[in-house]
């Protein structure tokens, strides 16, 4: 669905310390931006922000960075983070979330080696046509990029409702030096206790959708 342009979105985001618009000026210095030495988790395609907002509230001693392409989406993530954290009466700079408008294909030189401890990929575009497979966020092409900044022993948590993408991704991870530590074709009946339900997940689970999920650990780094 084509998003209607919201001309007010970028000014609202630029007014908040939570949103990073100088994406390439923090490589190797993300802990300085958060003003602490806590580990950093990255969500690729954070969408409307429900997942990252909940994670950040549950884990105040972890820093979170969320990336999405469209201002029209990211401004809603900003509002959701601020609303969910409002009762804590924190200033924007003290909330353990940073949001960044960025095409994930351009993620090189945003993070330094070993700067990220965990990556979340939730319900990304499955790109089912073979000629488009390299656009998948779990494709080996992207995984090799992530390995430049994901710590050895770091994890990728991946959720999807697309069986083809899920099964191909299992192979992508194995080919790229990851070990599959957890895998299920029906997350909500798997006994896995640390799931945070996304907006998309809640909607389509109510319609009978099954969520597939895996945890891949980086065991071979270049």
Secondary structure, DSSP 8 states (H G I E B T S, - for coil): ------HHHHHHHHTSTTEE--GGG-TT-HHHHHTS---EEEEES-TTSHHHHHHHHH-TTSEEEEEES-HHHHHHHHHHHHHHTGGGT--GGGSSEEEEE--GGG-TTTS-TT-EEEEEEES-----SGGGGGGSTTSHHHHHHHTTTEEEEEEEEEEES-HHHHHHHHHHHHHTTEEEEEEES-GGGTT-------HHHHHHHTTT---EEEEEEE----
